[in-house]
Amino acid sequence: MDTIQGILNGMMREALSPQTAAVAIAVIGLNIHLGFTGLLNFGQAGFMLLGAYGMAISVWHGLPFAVGILVGLGAALIFALVLGVPTLKLRGDYLAIVTISAAEILRYIGRSSLLSDFTGAAQGIPGSQYRAPFTSLSFFGQGTFTLWSFNYLDVANGAAWVRITGWVVLIALIAVLVYLLRGGATLSGNAKVAAAVVLGVLSVLLLFFLFPVPNQSTGVNGWWVRFVAWGLVFLSSFLVFLLVRSPWGRLLRGVREDEDALRSLGKNVFSIKMQALIIGGLFGAIGGMLYVLPASTQPDSMGRTLTFFCYTALLIGGAATIFGPVLGSVIFFGARIGIKYTASAYIPDSVMNAQQTEQFSYIVVGVALMLIVIFRPQGILGNKRELRFDV
């Protein structure tokens, strides 16, 4: 039981990590591209790289942190314009090839030894060179604390039945919440939102009760950066919710489903695509900045592999949904760590060593992704009717 608890605690720690939140924001941007507009952008890591380098280089060379954020967003905006003007008339695989190539060009530029004074070349920029202005903004103080001190250890000394009961209740709450988010309930709109909020709060409280996560208040990977990262995740989700419910959101769906029909109505399809590319790219840039705050800015850490991670998270959670990117990111990173820890705990080293368990976790996630694409292509929260792409 203690081994299982340790595995679950590790999964919880990874699910709450700021880098999981950073990827969730990038996936939210990718959802605008693919889910709502039908743009096959395979270069989201390029936007993340520009956001990260724009912020890191600016602060490293003495500019204020706020200016660094604006530089990162400006670099992503320029990249979207330069990339979009010649390529947004392409469809399907052609657009995917161009975008992934553009992102790889940026990665190789970041690795270039000619730019060592700016990018740090292949070694990148250490986080200590740009993290201090961000941590100085913290009002969490110093030391270590657990987000919710009341946990399963305070009930019957953490007996097994307490944990098992809590897990069962948590699974039931999450199942009902997913059912509500997928529109299965017959409640009115406001009642459904209220029920989802209540269930969401109860699920989060129960999560922290079952899986207490002590951490530094303010540090390299402490609660401060997690608080900011997840706050931006939910703010981004709310902004996308407002955008897709607006007339502009209906235009995005029109581009996705039949851009020729939309063009026949007098709409500027190219302009709509460009707007979607820019907005989704700016979300990617914000995700890139958050991704490197607890680490270093290194070009290979935001290569094509990270773009495929974003696609995996989007497909798991469900494209063209509001909370699908967040749910998919949490499940992807949490499940991968769970598989890795489980393999390490129960498979002897003579069969699979620690390095092989890392590789094994990606294999299992890959197989799971294939099964999802085959048997449930709309993901957990998605709707098959939303999967109509005019590509």
C-alpha positions as CSV (number, residue, x, y, z in Angstrom):
1,M,0.0,0.0,0.0
2,D,2.9,2.4,0.8
3,T,4.4,1.7,-2.6
4,I,1.1,2.5,-4.3
5,Q,0.8,5.7,-2.3
6,G,4.4,6.7,-3.3
7,I,3.6,6.1,-6.9
8,L,0.4,8.2,-6.7
9,N,2.2,11.0,-4.8
10,G,4.8,11.1,-7.6
11,M,2.0,11.3,-10.2
12,M,0.4,14.1,-8.3
13,R,3.7,16.0,-8.0
14,E,4.2,15.7,-11.7
15,A,0.6,16.7,-12.6
16,L,1.0,19.9,-10.5
17,S,4.5,20.8,-11.9
18,P,4.9,24.2,-13.5
19,Q,6.1,22.5,-16.7
20,T,2.9,20.5,-17.0
21,A,1.0,23.8,-16.7
22,A,3.3,25.4,-19.3
23,V,2.6,22.6,-21.7
24,A,-1.2,22.9,-21.0
25,I,-1.0,26.6,-22.0
26,A,0.8,25.7,-25.2
27,V,-1.8,23.0,-25.9
28,I,-4.6,25.6,-25.4
29,G,-2.9,27.6,-28.2
30,L,-2.6,24.5,-30.3
31,N,-6.3,23.8,-29.7
32,I,-7.1,27.2,-31.3
33,H,-5.0,26.1,-34.3
34,L,-6.2,22.6,-34.8
35,G,-9.3,22.1,-32.7
36,F,-11.2,25.3,-33.6
37,T,-9.6,26.4,-36.9
38,G,-8.4,23.1,-38.4
39,L,-4.8,24.4,-38.9
40,L,-2.3,21.5,-38.8
41,N,0.5,23.4,-37.0
42,F,3.3,21.1,-36.1
43,G,5.6,24.0,-35.0
44,Q,4.1,25.0,-31.7
45,A,7.4,24.3,-30.0
46,G,8.9,27.1,-32.2
47,F,6.5,29.6,-30.6
48,M,7.5,28.2,-27.1
49,L,11.1,28.5,-28.0
50,L,10.8,32.2,-29.1
51,G,8.8,33.1,-26.0
52,A,11.4,31.5,-23.7
53,Y,14.4,32.9,-25.5
54,G,12.8,36.4,-25.8
55,M,12.2,36.5,-22.0
56,A,15.5,34.9,-21.0
57,I,17.8,36.9,-23.3
58,S,16.2,40.2,-22.3
59,V,16.5,39.6,-18.6
60,W,20.0,38.1,-19.0
61,H,21.1,41.3,-20.6
62,G,19.7,43.6,-18.0
63,L,16.2,44.5,-19.2
64,P,13.2,44.4,-16.8
65,F,11.3,41.2,-16.5
66,A,8.1,42.8,-17.9
67,V,10.0,44.0,-20.9
68,G,11.4,40.5,-21.4
69,I,7.8,39.1,-21.5
70,L,6.8,41.7,-24.1
71,V,9.9,40.8,-26.1
72,G,9.0,37.1,-26.0
73,L,5.4,37.8,-27.1
74,G,6.7,40.2,-29.8
75,A,9.0,37.5,-31.2
76,A,6.2,35.0,-31.4
77,L,3.9,37.6,-33.1
78,I,6.6,38.3,-35.7
79,F,7.2,34.6,-36.2
80,A,3.5,34.0,-36.7
81,L,3.3,36.8,-39.4
82,V,6.5,35.6,-41.2
83,L,5.3,32.0,-41.1
84,G,1.7,32.7,-41.9
85,V,1.9,35.0,-44.8
86,P,3.4,32.5,-47.3
87,T,2.0,29.3,-45.8
88,L,-1.6,29.8,-44.6
89,K,-2.9,29.1,-48.1
90,L,-1.5,25.6,-47.8
91,R,-3.7,22.8,-46.5
92,G,-3.3,19.6,-44.6
93,D,0.1,17.8,-44.8
94,Y,1.8,20.7,-46.6
95,L,1.1,23.1,-43.8
96,A,2.3,20.6,-41.3
97,I,5.6,20.1,-43.1
98,V,6.2,23.8,-43.4
99,T,5.5,24.5,-39.7
100,I,7.6,21.7,-38.3
101,S,10.4,22.8,-40.6
102,A,10.2,26.3,-39.4
103,A,10.3,25.2,-35.7
104,E,13.4,23.1,-36.5
105,I,15.1,26.0,-38.1
106,L,14.6,28.0,-34.9
107,R,16.0,25.2,-32.8
108,Y,19.1,25.0,-34.9
109,I,19.5,28.8,-34.8
110,G,19.4,28.5,-31.0
111,R,22.1,25.8,-31.1
112,S,24.4,27.9,-33.3
113,S,27.8,28.7,-31.7
114,L,27.7,32.1,-33.6
115,L,25.0,33.3,-31.2
116,S,26.6,32.0,-27.9
117,D,26.5,35.5,-26.4
118,F,22.7,35.6,-26.8
119,T,21.4,32.1,-26.8
120,G,24.2,30.2,-25.0
121,A,24.4,27.9,-28.1
122,A,23.7,24.2,-27.4
123,Q,24.2,24.6,-23.6
124,G,21.5,27.2,-23.4
125,I,20.9,29.9,-20.8
126,P,21.0,28.8,-17.1
127,G,17.8,29.6,-15.2
128,S,19.9,31.5,-12.6
129,Q,20.5,34.2,-15.2
130,Y,16.9,35.2,-15.6
131,R,14.8,33.7,-12.8
132,A,15.6,36.1,-10.0
133,P,13.2,39.0,-11.1
134,F,10.3,36.4,-11.2
135,T,11.0,34.9,-7.7
136,S,11.4,38.4,-6.3
137,L,7.8,39.0,-7.0
138,S,6.7,36.2,-4.7
139,F,4.6,37.0,-1.6
140,F,4.7,33.4,-0.4
141,G,7.8,33.9,1.8
142,Q,10.6,31.4,2.4
143,G,10.5,27.9,3.8
144,T,8.4,24.9,2.9
145,F,4.7,24.1,3.3
146,T,2.1,21.7,2.1
147,L,-0.8,23.3,0.2
148,W,-3.4,21.6,2.4
149,S,-2.0,20.4,5.7
150,F,-5.0,18.3,6.5
151,N,-4.5,14.9,4.7
152,Y,-5.1,11.2,5.0
153,L,-2.5,10.8,7.7
154,D,-4.7,12.8,10.1
155,V,-7.6,10.2,9.8
156,A,-7.1,6.8,11.5
157,N,-3.3,7.3,11.2
158,G,-3.6,7.0,7.4
159,A,-5.1,3.5,7.4
160,A,-5.5,1.7,4.1
161,W,-9.3,1.9,4.2
162,V,-9.1,5.7,4.5
163,R,-7.1,5.9,1.3
164,I,-9.1,3.3,-0.6
165,T,-12.3,5.0,0.3
166,G,-10.9,8.4,-0.8
167,W,-9.7,7.0,-4.1
168,V,-13.1,5.5,-4.8
169,V,-14.9,8.8,-4.0
170,L,-12.4,10.7,-6.1
171,I,-12.9,8.5,-9.1
172,A,-16.6,8.9,-8.8
173,L,-16.4,12.7,-8.6
174,I,-14.2,12.9,-11.6
175,A,-16.4,10.6,-13.6
176,V,-19.5,12.7,-12.8
177,L,-17.5,15.9,-13.7
178,V,-16.4,14.5,-17.0
179,Y,-20.0,13.5,-17.7
180,L,-21.1,17.1,-17.0
181,L,-18.4,18.6,-19.2
182,R,-19.3,16.3,-22.1
183,G,-22.8,17.6,-21.9
184,G,-24.5,14.4,-20.8
185,A,-26.6,16.0,-18.0
186,T,-30.0,17.5,-18.7
187,L,-29.3,20.5,-16.4
188,S,-29.7,24.0,-17.6
189,G,-26.6,26.0,-18.6
190,N,-26.1,27.9,-15.3
191,A,-26.9,24.8,-13.2
192,K,-24.5,22.7,-15.1
193,V,-21.7,25.3,-14.6
194,A,-22.4,25.6,-10.9
195,A,-22.4,21.8,-10.5
196,A,-19.2,21.5,-12.4
197,V,-17.5,24.1,-10.3
198,V,-18.6,22.4,-7.0
199,L,-17.5,19.0,-8.2
200,G,-14.2,20.5,-9.4
201,V,-13.5,22.1,-6.1
202,L,-14.4,18.9,-4.1
203,S,-12.1,16.9,-6.4
204,V,-9.2,19.2,-5.9
205,L,-9.6,19.2,-2.2
206,L,-9.8,15.4,-2.1
207,L,-6.7,15.2,-4.3
208,F,-4.7,17.3,-1.8
209,F,-6.1,15.2,1.0
210,L,-5.1,11.9,-0.6
211,F,-1.8,13.1,-2.1
212,P,-0.1,15.8,0.1
213,V,2.7,17.6,-1.8
214,P,5.1,19.5,0.4
215,N,7.3,22.0,-1.5
216,Q,9.3,25.2,-1.2
217,S,7.3,28.3,-0.8
218,T,9.4,30.3,-3.2
219,G,12.2,28.5,-5.0
220,V,13.3,27.1,-8.3
221,N,10.4,24.7,-8.4
222,G,8.3,25.9,-5.5
223,W,4.7,26.9,-4.9
224,W,5.1,30.4,-6.3
225,V,5.9,29.3,-9.8
226,R,3.2,26.7,-9.6
227,F,0.6,29.2,-8.4
228,V,1.4,31.6,-11.3
229,A,1.6,28.8,-13.9
230,W,-1.8,27.2,-13.0
231,G,-3.4,30.6,-12.5
232,L,-2.4,31.4,-16.1
233,V,-3.8,28.0,-17.2
234,F,-7.2,28.8,-15.9
235,L,-7.1,32.4,-17.1
236,S,-6.2,31.1,-20.6
237,S,-9.0,28.6,-20.5
238,F,-11.4,31.3,-19.6
239,L,-10.2,33.6,-22.4
240,V,-10.6,30.8,-24.9
241,F,-14.1,30.1,-23.6
242,L,-15.0,33.7,-24.2
243,L,-13.4,33.8,-27.7
244,V,-15.0,30.6,-29.1
245,R,-18.4,31.7,-27.9
246,S,-18.1,35.0,-29.7
247,P,-18.9,35.6,-33.4
248,W,-15.2,35.2,-34.1
249,G,-15.3,31.7,-32.6
250,R,-18.0,30.8,-35.1
251,L,-15.8,32.0,-37.9
252,L,-13.1,29.7,-36.7
253,R,-15.4,26.8,-36.9
254,G,-16.5,27.9,-40.4
255,V,-12.9,27.8,-41.5
256,R,-12.4,24.4,-40.0
257,E,-15.5,22.8,-41.5
258,D,-15.7,24.5,-45.0
259,E,-13.6,27.5,-45.7
260,D,-14.9,27.7,-49.3
261,A,-18.5,28.1,-48.0
262,L,-17.2,30.8,-45.6
263,R,-15.4,32.6,-48.4
264,S,-18.6,32.6,-50.5
265,L,-20.2,34.6,-47.7
266,G,-17.7,37.3,-48.2
267,K,-15.4,36.5,-45.2
268,N,-11.7,36.9,-45.4
269,V,-10.5,33.4,-44.6
270,F,-6.8,34.2,-44.8
271,S,-7.3,37.0,-42.2
272,I,-9.2,34.6,-39.8
273,K,-6.5,32.0,-40.2
274,M,-3.8,34.6,-39.4
275,Q,-5.6,35.8,-36.4
276,A,-5.9,32.2,-35.1
277,L,-2.2,31.5,-35.8
278,I,-1.2,34.6,-33.9
279,I,-3.4,34.1,-30.9
280,G,-2.5,30.4,-30.6
281,G,1.2,31.2,-31.0
282,L,1.0,33.8,-28.2
283,F,-0.4,31.2,-25.9
284,G,2.6,29.0,-27.0
285,A,5.0,31.8,-26.2
286,I,3.6,32.2,-22.7
287,G,3.8,28.4,-22.2
288,G,7.5,28.6,-23.3
289,M,8.3,31.3,-20.7
290,L,6.7,29.2,-17.9
291,Y,8.4,26.1,-19.2
292,V,11.9,27.4,-18.6
293,L,11.3,29.3,-15.3
294,P,12.1,26.2,-13.1
295,A,14.7,25.0,-15.5
296,S,17.1,26.4,-18.2
297,T,16.5,27.7,-21.6
298,Q,18.0,25.1,-23.9
299,P,17.0,24.7,-27.6
300,D,16.7,20.9,-27.6
301,S,14.3,20.9,-24.7
302,M,11.7,22.6,-27.0
303,G,12.1,20.7,-30.2
304,R,9.7,18.6,-32.3
305,T,9.3,16.1,-29.5
306,L,7.6,18.7,-27.3
307,T,5.2,19.5,-30.2
308,F,4.2,15.9,-30.3
309,F,3.7,15.9,-26.6
310,C,1.3,18.8,-27.1
311,Y,-0.6,16.9,-29.8
312,T,-0.8,13.8,-27.5
313,A,-2.2,15.9,-24.7
314,L,-4.7,17.5,-27.0
315,L,-5.9,14.2,-28.5
316,I,-6.3,12.6,-25.0
317,G,-8.3,15.5,-23.6
318,G,-10.3,16.3,-26.7
319,A,-9.8,18.8,-29.5
320,A,-12.2,21.8,-29.8
321,T,-13.0,21.7,-26.1
322,I,-12.3,24.2,-23.3
323,F,-10.8,21.9,-20.7
324,G,-9.6,19.2,-22.9
325,P,-6.0,20.6,-23.2
326,V,-5.7,20.9,-19.5
327,L,-7.1,17.5,-18.7
328,G,-5.0,15.9,-21.5
329,S,-1.8,17.5,-20.2
330,V,-2.4,16.4,-16.7
331,I,-3.2,12.8,-17.7
332,F,-0.3,12.6,-20.1
333,F,2.5,13.7,-17.7
334,G,0.9,12.1,-14.7
335,A,0.3,8.7,-16.4
336,R,3.9,8.7,-17.8
337,I,5.4,9.2,-14.4
338,G,3.0,6.6,-12.9
339,I,4.0,4.0,-15.5
340,K,7.7,4.8,-14.9
341,Y,7.4,4.5,-11.1
342,T,5.3,1.4,-11.3
343,A,7.8,-0.3,-13.6
344,S,10.7,0.7,-11.3
345,A,8.8,-0.6,-8.2
346,Y,7.6,-4.0,-9.5
347,I,9.9,-5.0,-12.3
348,P,13.3,-6.3,-11.2
349,D,16.4,-4.5,-12.4
350,S,17.6,-7.7,-14.1
351,V,14.6,-7.3,-16.5
352,M,14.4,-3.5,-16.8
353,N,16.7,-0.9,-15.4
354,A,15.9,2.7,-14.5
355,Q,16.8,4.1,-17.9
356,Q,14.7,1.5,-19.7
357,T,11.7,2.3,-17.5
358,E,11.8,5.8,-18.9
359,Q,11.7,4.5,-22.4
360,F,9.0,1.9,-21.4
361,S,6.8,4.7,-20.1
362,Y,6.9,6.4,-23.5
363,I,6.1,3.2,-25.3
364,V,3.0,2.6,-23.1
365,V,1.8,6.1,-23.6
366,G,2.3,5.8,-27.4
367,V,0.3,2.5,-27.5
368,A,-2.4,4.2,-25.4
369,L,-2.5,7.1,-27.8
370,M,-2.9,4.8,-30.8
371,L,-5.8,3.1,-29.1
372,I,-7.4,6.5,-28.3
373,V,-7.1,7.6,-31.9
374,I,-8.6,4.3,-33.2
375,F,-11.4,3.8,-30.7
376,R,-12.1,7.4,-29.4
377,P,-10.6,10.0,-31.8
378,Q,-12.6,12.8,-30.1
379,G,-10.7,12.3,-26.8
380,I,-12.2,12.2,-23.3
381,L,-14.2,15.5,-23.5
382,G,-14.5,15.8,-27.3
383,N,-17.4,15.5,-29.6
384,K,-17.2,13.7,-33.0
385,R,-19.3,16.4,-34.6
386,E,-16.4,18.8,-33.8
387,L,-14.0,16.7,-35.9
388,R,-14.9,18.1,-39.3
389,F,-11.7,19.5,-40.8
390,D,-11.7,21.0,-44.3
391,V,-8.0,20.2,-44.9
